């Protein structure tokens, strides 16, 4: 009769764990399968991928080149006209603080307004940057686009 208590894996499917450092008679004694002496026989040998046997690694031999403008870059949070249209009433003044309270931006940092969507209400929008099309759409709807620094 077959039951859960009588099930066992097929012959040869499971391997015995290698037990090292338990005497010469175990077959894995003395050096514990690490060979003799040297860095790789010591504990803490993590098989460093960049180590080149004592000479300077290629990373340290190559000269540093170039310059990164990353620390001077400006990262804008983007808001589309369609979301302004849905969250605000006609004639409202839309500022960075009001965009944050409306949940359209996460941080009160730099904000750029893009022209995605139709604009039927007139707004006074104050932001750090506008796309050219967004400025045209705001003006066409009878509103004002003001750039703040």
Helices and strands as residue ranges (DSSP letters): G 4-6, G 24-26, G 39-41, H 58-61, G 70-72, E 76-80, H 81-87, E 93-94, H 96-101, E 110-114, E 124-127, E 129-130, H 132-140, E 144-147
